[in-house]
Amino acid sequence: MAEKNTDNNESRKRLIECAKKEFLEKGFAKASLRKIAADAGVTTGAVYFFFKDKDGLLGGVTEAALTSLMGVLEKHFAEDTETDLKSYQQQDGDHDEFAEELVNVIYDNFDEMTILLDKSAGSRFEGIVEEVIDRLDTSYMALAEQYAAAMPGKRVNRDMLHWLTHVQVDAFIHMMNHFPDREDAMRFIKPVMDYLIKGWITYALL
């Protein structure tokens, strides 16, 4: 039984590796399950056994990367939520650590992130950018409402916060498209993050 499980794990791993290469080269819509299976040295039926369908296979390729990314974001929001609300105006301090964590998780999983951003048309991940924006937007709104509740006479500037969320995500997409080197990406994104955080603090509340 242990030997069979080992064989299954190896087959699944090979399928993910070959699928990643195929998705990167051809995109989800044009990727061939038959070729992926052949390259992995298994039958097409093995794809359905492990992943149910093509969407499931794409999920197998990208799931760990997406989970890691969301983990970094959720950790950041949890830390912001625990910040002393009286220090709201001083929260534009050093965010280099957060920027570094985001850059590292993106560049550690660069192929998977590229597939999600540019190669997932036709799959259930096609709208992943908007899904990330929505999740960020919800967290930013909740945080801003928390600050507003502690500051009499203030209210959340919802339109500005939503726009800033789009700008933040677009900045990281721009980073991936223009800075293939991790260190160059770090140098680009850190001042961008500082700029956006200061904009958030200045315009999050009215």
Rosetta silent file (secondary structure, phi, psi, omega in degrees, C-alpha in Angstrom):
SEQUENCE: MAEKNTDNNESRKRLIECAKKEFLEKGFAKASLRKIAADAGVTTGAVYFFFKDKDGLLGGVTEAALTSLMGVLEKHFAEDTETDLKSYQQQDGDHDEFAEELVNVIYDNFDEMTILLDKSAGSRFEGIVEEVIDRLDTSYMALAEQYAAAMPGKRVNRDMLHWLTHVQVDAFIHMMNHFPDREDAMRFIKPVMDYLIKGWITYALL
SCORE:     score description
SCORE:     0.000 S_00000001
   1 L     0.000  -43.234  179.825    0.000    0.000    0.000 S_00000001
   2 H   -62.314  -38.375  179.801    2.814    2.416    0.893 S_00000001
   3 H   -65.419  -39.148  178.705    4.490    1.670   -2.440 S_00000001
   4 H   -65.328  -42.049  178.129    1.249    2.422   -4.315 S_00000001
   5 H   -62.075  -39.293  178.122    0.821    5.700   -2.451 S_00000001
   6 H   -63.861  -43.432  177.924    4.378    6.654   -3.324 S_00000001
   7 H   -61.631  -42.258  179.162    3.736    5.882   -6.995 S_00000001
   8 H   -63.273  -42.700  179.099    0.544    7.957   -6.903 S_00000001
   9 H   -63.124  -40.394  179.076    2.352   10.884   -5.301 S_00000001
  10 H   -67.284  -41.230  178.519    5.077   10.745   -7.920 S_00000001
  11 H   -63.316  -43.298  179.006    2.549   10.565  -10.762 S_00000001
  12 H   -62.763  -42.282  179.745    0.638   13.527   -9.361 S_00000001
  13 H   -63.348  -43.408  179.623    3.854   15.507   -8.975 S_00000001
  14 H   -64.574  -39.601  177.894    4.904   14.780  -12.572 S_00000001
  15 H   -60.373  -43.553  179.565    1.477   15.815  -13.838 S_00000001
  16 H   -63.798  -43.879 -179.793    1.727   19.145  -12.014 S_00000001
  17 H   -62.949  -44.782 -178.656    5.230   19.792  -13.368 S_00000001
  18 H   -71.580  -35.794  178.261    4.250   18.957  -16.949 S_00000001
  19 H   -66.081  -40.300  178.773    0.973   20.864  -16.691 S_00000001
  20 H   -58.598  -44.793  179.250    2.797   23.976  -15.460 S_00000001
  21 H   -62.897  -43.073 -178.429    5.049   23.870  -18.524 S_00000001
  22 H   -68.140  -42.469  179.384    2.095   23.333  -20.871 S_00000001
  23 H   -65.549  -39.579  178.612   -0.018   26.104  -19.311 S_00000001
  24 H   -63.920  -38.974 -176.337    2.898   28.536  -19.456 S_00000001
  25 H   -77.519  -41.884 -170.059    3.527   27.764  -23.110 S_00000001
  26 H  -116.498  -13.058 -173.605   -0.032   27.557  -24.440 S_00000001
  27 H    81.950  162.856 -176.015   -2.354   28.965  -21.802 S_00000001
  28 H   -60.189  -48.154 -172.361   -5.225   27.095  -20.178 S_00000001
  29 H   -61.006  -38.564 -175.382   -7.584   27.093  -23.167 S_00000001
  30 H   -97.240   -4.878 -179.797   -5.104   25.605  -25.642 S_00000001
  31 L   -65.439  141.848 -178.075   -3.273   23.300  -23.253 S_00000001
  32 L  -104.435  119.356  176.715   -3.618   19.609  -24.127 S_00000001
  33 H   -64.192  -34.288  179.630   -4.411   17.134  -21.370 S_00000001
  34 H   -62.933  -43.749  179.826   -3.253   14.346  -23.662 S_00000001
  35 H   -68.064  -41.358  178.783    0.168   15.960  -24.085 S_00000001
  36 H   -58.548  -46.692 -179.783    0.456   16.711  -20.373 S_00000001
  37 H   -63.421  -43.866 -179.853   -0.313   13.097  -19.535 S_00000001
  38 H   -62.675  -43.625  179.404    2.109   11.796  -22.163 S_00000001
  39 H   -63.520  -31.826 -179.731    4.887   14.082  -20.935 S_00000001
  40 H   -83.883   -7.309  179.389    4.236   12.888  -17.383 S_00000001
  41 L    75.006   30.183  178.680    4.353    9.243  -18.483 S_00000001
  42 L  -131.931  173.619  176.587    0.773    8.463  -17.410 S_00000001
  43 L   -83.468  160.956  176.572   -2.566    7.955  -19.113 S_00000001
  44 H   -60.653  -31.387  178.145   -5.079   10.745  -19.641 S_00000001
  45 H   -59.564  -28.625  179.299   -7.291    8.898  -17.194 S_00000001
  46 H   -65.384  -32.143  177.131   -4.761    9.659  -14.474 S_00000001
  47 H   -60.865  -46.419 -178.980   -5.478   13.367  -14.908 S_00000001
  48 H   -69.974  -31.321  178.722   -9.142   12.765  -14.155 S_00000001
  49 H   -65.505  -45.178 -175.998   -8.274   10.427  -11.293 S_00000001
  50 H   -85.019  -34.246 -169.407   -6.109   12.996   -9.506 S_00000001
  51 H  -125.746   -3.269  178.297   -7.727   16.274  -10.567 S_00000001
  52 L    74.043  -46.024 -179.652  -11.209   15.452  -11.971 S_00000001
  53 L  -160.385 -175.935 -177.235  -10.829   17.871  -14.900 S_00000001
  54 H   -64.142  -39.308  176.396   -8.629   20.494  -16.552 S_00000001
  55 H   -60.718  -41.921  178.915   -9.701   23.164  -14.076 S_00000001
  56 H   -63.788  -36.320  177.696   -8.735   20.885  -11.233 S_00000001
  57 H   -65.881  -42.328  176.418   -5.321   20.340  -12.796 S_00000001
  58 H   -61.790  -38.383  175.662   -4.798   24.102  -13.043 S_00000001
  59 H   -62.663  -38.637  177.519   -5.771   24.315   -9.394 S_00000001
  60 H   -62.663  -34.663  179.710   -3.195   21.671   -8.591 S_00000001
  61 H   -72.540  -37.967 -168.362   -0.541   23.770  -10.315 S_00000001
  62 H  -108.678  -10.668 -171.906   -1.460   27.081   -8.656 S_00000001
  63 H   -58.009  -48.105 -176.740   -3.117   26.254   -5.335 S_00000001
  64 H   -63.341  -40.304  179.880   -0.011   26.362   -3.129 S_00000001
  65 H   -65.126  -44.707 -179.004    1.157   29.661   -4.643 S_00000001
  66 H   -66.904  -38.369  177.770   -2.229   31.311   -4.238 S_00000001
  67 H   -63.951  -41.183  178.409   -2.552   30.039   -0.674 S_00000001
  68 H   -63.811  -43.197  179.357    0.874   31.442    0.187 S_00000001
  69 H   -61.474  -48.834 -178.459    0.005   34.831   -1.297 S_00000001
  70 H   -66.391  -30.436  177.279   -3.284   35.093    0.573 S_00000001
  71 H   -63.252  -42.038  178.040   -1.540   33.971    3.755 S_00000001
  72 H   -63.854  -43.230 -179.213    0.876   36.917    3.549 S_00000001
  73 H   -66.002  -44.084 -179.041   -1.993   39.345    2.942 S_00000001
  74 H   -65.945  -36.992  176.221   -4.147   37.975    5.753 S_00000001
  75 H   -61.893  -42.805  179.829   -1.213   38.103    8.170 S_00000001
  76 H   -62.790  -44.912 -179.426   -0.651   41.747    7.259 S_00000001
  77 H   -66.099  -36.382  177.694   -4.299   42.652    7.790 S_00000001
  78 H   -62.961  -40.794  179.017   -4.357   40.844   11.126 S_00000001
  79 H   -67.388  -39.547  178.746   -1.348   42.863   12.268 S_00000001
  80 H   -65.400  -37.174 -179.641   -2.931   46.122   11.086 S_00000001
  81 H   -64.129  -31.286 -178.811   -6.134   45.300   12.941 S_00000001
  82 L   -83.385   -3.403 -179.012   -4.177   44.926   16.174 S_00000001
  83 L   -68.827  142.799  176.773   -2.561   48.360   15.747 S_00000001
  84 L   -58.562  118.327 -176.270   -3.417   50.998   18.348 S_00000001
  85 H   -62.996  -26.324  179.848   -6.199   53.004   16.713 S_00000001
  86 H   -68.473  -16.174 -178.661   -4.985   56.190   18.370 S_00000001
  87 H   -96.710   18.901 -175.129   -1.832   55.889   16.269 S_00000001
  88 H   -48.945  -49.784 -175.275   -3.755   55.998   12.967 S_00000001
  89 H   -70.162  -12.246  179.721   -1.924   59.010   11.565 S_00000001
  90 H   -99.962    9.411 -174.754    1.452   57.420   12.353 S_00000001
  91 L   -82.911   13.347  178.065    0.795   54.199   10.438 S_00000001
  92 L   -95.860   30.540 -178.206    2.753   55.334    7.392 S_00000001
  93 L   -74.849 -154.931 -174.271    5.973   53.947    8.806 S_00000001
  94 L   -73.290  115.109  177.340    8.297   51.371    7.362 S_00000001
  95 L  -110.653   21.797 -178.760    6.359   48.763    5.344 S_00000001
  96 H   -60.865  -36.892 -178.256    9.457   47.251    3.765 S_00000001
  97 H   -63.163  -43.005  177.824    8.938   43.936    5.538 S_00000001
  98 H   -63.432  -44.440  179.027    5.445   43.568    4.079 S_00000001
  99 H   -60.548  -43.049  179.765    6.706   44.542    0.618 S_00000001
 100 H   -63.701  -40.781  179.272    9.534   41.997    0.885 S_00000001
 101 H   -63.077  -42.292  179.311    7.141   39.231    1.937 S_00000001
 102 H   -65.967  -46.002  179.546    4.877   39.939   -1.026 S_00000001
 103 H   -61.201  -43.316 -177.899    7.746   40.105   -3.509 S_00000001
 104 H   -64.630  -42.370 -178.953    9.257   36.889   -2.163 S_00000001
 105 H   -68.903  -33.131  177.574    6.032   34.905   -2.335 S_00000001
 106 H   -70.002  -46.192 -175.470    5.412   36.163   -5.883 S_00000001
 107 H   -80.148  -21.897  171.129    8.940   35.462   -7.146 S_00000001
 108 H   -68.860  -23.751 -177.436    9.175   32.132   -5.323 S_00000001
 109 L  -127.198   41.783 -170.503    6.110   31.144   -7.358 S_00000001
 110 H   -61.512  -43.491 -179.837    6.683   33.271  -10.440 S_00000001
 111 H   -62.114  -44.918 -179.476    5.553   30.687  -13.012 S_00000001
 112 H   -64.151  -40.881  178.749    2.377   29.919  -11.091 S_00000001
 113 H   -65.780  -37.978  177.781    1.583   33.622  -10.661 S_00000001
 114 H   -62.936  -41.725  177.739    2.188   34.193  -14.371 S_00000001
 115 H   -61.281  -45.787 -179.380   -0.244   31.412  -15.218 S_00000001
 116 H   -62.288  -41.302 -175.696   -2.890   32.902  -12.931 S_00000001
 117 H   -78.225  -42.979 -167.417   -2.464   36.405  -14.340 S_00000001
 118 H  -117.420  -14.029 -170.361   -1.887   35.785  -18.025 S_00000001
 119 L  -123.416   12.517 -172.135   -2.658   32.169  -18.909 S_00000001
 120 L  -104.190    8.392  179.617   -5.885   31.278  -17.095 S_00000001
 121 L   -56.433  132.369 -178.988   -8.497   32.555  -19.586 S_00000001
 122 L    93.993   -7.288  179.817  -11.304   30.025  -19.898 S_00000001
 123 L  -105.833  175.344  177.487  -10.711   28.518  -16.467 S_00000001
 124 L   -71.069   -9.468  177.468  -12.339   29.109  -13.095 S_00000001
 125 L   -95.395    5.700 -175.010   -9.304   31.263  -12.268 S_00000001
 126 L   -57.494  -35.291 -178.826   -9.946   33.670  -15.140 S_00000001
 127 L   -99.655   27.668 -172.751  -11.241   36.361  -12.765 S_00000001
 128 H   -63.652  -34.063 -179.968   -8.593   35.814  -10.101 S_00000001
 129 H   -63.661  -45.628  178.772   -7.344   39.419  -10.187 S_00000001
 130 H   -65.593  -34.282  177.640  -10.817   40.766   -9.462 S_00000001
 131 H   -64.965  -42.333  177.805  -11.264   38.150   -6.742 S_00000001
 132 H   -64.067  -43.682  178.222   -8.040   39.275   -5.058 S_00000001
 133 H   -59.466  -43.468  179.732   -9.105   42.913   -5.379 S_00000001
 134 H   -62.022  -41.795 -179.971  -12.472   42.102   -3.801 S_00000001
 135 H   -67.484  -41.094  176.404  -10.819   40.315   -0.881 S_00000001
 136 H   -64.654  -43.468 -178.319   -8.380   43.167   -0.352 S_00000001
 137 H   -59.438  -43.582  179.169  -11.159   45.706   -0.698 S_00000001
 138 H   -61.696  -43.032 -179.479  -13.228   43.978    1.980 S_00000001
 139 H   -68.232  -42.082  179.164  -10.277   43.921    4.382 S_00000001
 140 H   -64.348  -40.525  179.518   -9.337   47.557    3.705 S_00000001
 141 H   -63.421  -43.750  179.912  -12.939   48.677    4.201 S_00000001
 142 H   -62.651  -41.057  179.519  -13.209   46.807    7.503 S_00000001
 143 H   -66.187  -43.295  179.636   -9.945   48.335    8.698 S_00000001
 144 H   -64.753  -38.728  177.910  -10.994   51.848    7.655 S_00000001
 145 H   -65.180  -34.741  176.801  -14.352   51.430    9.386 S_00000001
 146 H   -64.436  -43.624  177.272  -12.523   50.390   12.531 S_00000001
 147 H   -65.041  -44.312 -177.483  -10.431   53.558   12.377 S_00000001
 148 H   -61.826  -37.789 -179.839  -13.467   55.730   11.601 S_00000001
 149 H   -63.849  -25.990 -178.778  -15.377   54.334   14.584 S_00000001
 150 L   -91.896   -1.559 -176.709  -12.565   55.481   16.859 S_00000001
 151 L  -127.750   95.111 -177.485  -12.466   58.972   15.364 S_00000001
 152 L   -52.559  135.826  178.789  -15.683   60.987   15.935 S_00000001
 153 L    87.828   -5.497  179.949  -16.872   62.884   12.894 S_00000001
 154 L   -99.859  149.993  174.315  -14.937   60.717   10.432 S_00000001
 155 L  -139.634  161.017 -175.813  -16.368   58.389    7.808 S_00000001
 156 E   -76.163  132.776  174.581  -14.854   55.980    5.303 S_00000001
 157 L   -87.708   82.315 -169.963  -13.987   57.303    1.856 S_00000001
 158 H   -62.975  -42.497 -178.117  -15.168   54.150    0.087 S_00000001
 159 H   -63.124  -43.094  179.899  -14.578   55.269   -3.495 S_00000001
 160 H   -65.871  -41.934  179.947  -10.991   56.293   -2.783 S_00000001
 161 H   -62.926  -41.444  179.618  -10.229   53.077   -0.900 S_00000001
 162 H   -63.672  -42.318  178.563  -11.591   50.942   -3.723 S_00000001
 163 H   -64.107  -43.265  179.574   -9.496   52.833   -6.258 S_00000001
 164 H   -62.446  -33.657  176.619   -6.359   52.542   -4.113 S_00000001
 165 H   -63.379  -44.648  176.809   -6.909   48.776   -3.907 S_00000001
 166 H   -60.173  -44.079 -178.523   -6.944   48.575   -7.707 S_00000001
 167 H   -61.967  -40.748 -179.736   -3.800   50.704   -7.909 S_00000001
 168 H   -62.819  -47.427  179.776   -1.983   48.453   -5.435 S_00000001
 169 H   -64.430  -42.008  178.775   -2.791   45.277   -7.360 S_00000001
 170 H   -61.195  -35.006  179.437   -1.930   46.945  -10.674 S_00000001
 171 H   -63.055  -39.668  179.798    1.448   47.985   -9.225 S_00000001
 172 H   -73.271  -33.683  174.787    2.363   44.369   -8.496 S_00000001
 173 H   -65.257  -43.692  176.099    1.210   43.256  -11.938 S_00000001
 174 H   -58.976  -42.172  178.783    3.371   46.015  -13.450 S_00000001
 175 H   -58.203  -47.685 -179.553    6.263   44.808  -11.288 S_00000001
 176 H   -63.203  -38.373 -176.407    5.955   41.260  -12.607 S_00000001
 177 H   -74.634  -24.045 -172.130    5.718   42.421  -16.214 S_00000001
 178 H  -117.504  -12.659 -176.455    8.700   44.779  -16.068 S_00000001
 179 L  -131.483   81.809 -179.962   11.087   43.462  -13.409 S_00000001
 180 L   -66.629  -22.625  178.483   11.951   39.777  -13.882 S_00000001
 181 L   -85.375  131.867 -176.145   14.810   40.131  -11.394 S_00000001
 182 H   -59.815  -44.380 -177.496   13.725   39.853   -7.750 S_00000001
 183 H   -66.533  -39.189  175.655   16.090   42.545   -6.455 S_00000001
 184 H   -62.872  -38.915  178.468   14.987   45.007   -9.129 S_00000001
 185 H   -62.788  -41.078  178.262   11.401   44.237   -8.185 S_00000001
 186 H   -60.441  -46.098 -178.151   12.187   44.990   -4.526 S_00000001
 187 H   -64.496  -33.566  179.163   13.716   48.339   -5.415 S_00000001
 188 H   -72.874  -47.182 -166.639   10.690   49.247   -7.507 S_00000001
 189 H   -79.975  -25.974 -177.088    7.898   48.182   -5.178 S_00000001
 190 H   -61.577  -50.872  176.565    9.125   49.526   -1.827 S_00000001
 191 H   -66.058  -30.692  176.127    8.680   53.229   -2.646 S_00000001
 192 H   -62.103  -45.052  178.870    5.435   52.393   -4.437 S_00000001
 193 H   -62.535  -42.283  177.283    4.135   50.750   -1.257 S_00000001
 194 H   -58.859  -44.587  179.859    5.217   53.747    0.834 S_00000001
 195 H   -60.990  -45.637 -177.483    3.385   56.050   -1.563 S_00000001
 196 H   -68.813  -38.893  178.352    0.206   53.968   -1.476 S_00000001
 197 H   -63.628  -41.818  178.505    0.196   53.613    2.312 S_00000001
 198 H   -64.967  -37.949  176.138    0.525   57.380    2.700 S_00000001
 199 H   -64.613  -40.315  178.717   -2.326   57.846    0.229 S_00000001
 200 H   -60.272  -48.022 -177.305   -4.424   55.337    2.174 S_00000001
 201 H   -66.671  -36.692 -178.226   -3.825   57.176    5.451 S_00000001
 202 H   -72.763  -37.290 -170.339   -4.461   60.590    3.923 S_00000001
 203 H  -117.248    2.544 -178.034   -7.645   59.735    2.050 S_00000001
 204 L   -66.513  -32.761 -178.917   -9.147   56.654    3.741 S_00000001
 205 E  -119.267  147.191  176.938  -11.314   58.818    5.998 S_00000001
 206 L  -109.439    0.000    0.000  -13.271   61.974    5.288 S_00000001
